[in-house]
Amino acid sequence: MGISIPGKVIVFDYGEVISSTPTEADRDEIVALSGSAPDRFWPAYWRHRDELDQGVLGIVAYWRGIAEELGERWSDATIHRLWLADFRSWLTVDHGTLDVLVDLQEGGTRMALLSNAGRDFGSYFRHGALGDLFDAVFVSGELGAIKPSPEIFEVTMRELGITPDEMVFIDNKEDNVRGAEALGITGHTFTGAAALRAFLSSLVI
């Protein structure tokens, strides 16, 4: 059954909203490739992530930065395997959220994607099956700004041709939602597909 919310554009985050959280098997594979202990690897992985997502670092520079912090010397082939394992770990889509997206599309509700992600995700977002659901895709690594900065929300609204009261923003990180709300955007902190569906249904006129 379609969900029709006229006059609004529903803007979705990707990671752990549309995509599922990477599995333990995914994480174990990445750590094994790194040759480092998990308690050392993951803090380094996340410490450099904002620079990747903001487009300050390219993919190879990102992984080399992690290696340097860990005292590792990864070959180009190992970096490629690490990138591939990491990229693949974020590709599984949450079925419940996907059902909500399809219902919104069937209801004629406009949607867009706004993700803190490296430039490498741009093609997947736009040209994979998900791309058909969205009016536009905004990737932080391409824009040079990351959520929750006001700039990235302002670019999104400008490109979509909407005002803050016409935008609804969905993200699993409360800081990002609060950043949007500070601009007058309606926000929802994602905790699961059922709560998301209930929230969106409350917006139906």
Secondary structure, 3 states (H helix, E strand, C coil): CCCCCCCCEEEECCCCCCECCCCHHHHHHHHHHHCCCHHHHHHHHHHCHHHHHCCCCCHHHHHHHHHHHHCCCCCHHHHHHHHHHHHHHCCCECHHHHHHHHHHHHCCCEEEEEECCCCCHHHHHHHCHHHHHCCEEEEHHHHCCCCCCHHHHHHHHHHHCCCHHHEEEEECCHHHHHHHHCCCCEEEECCCHHHHHHHHHHHCC
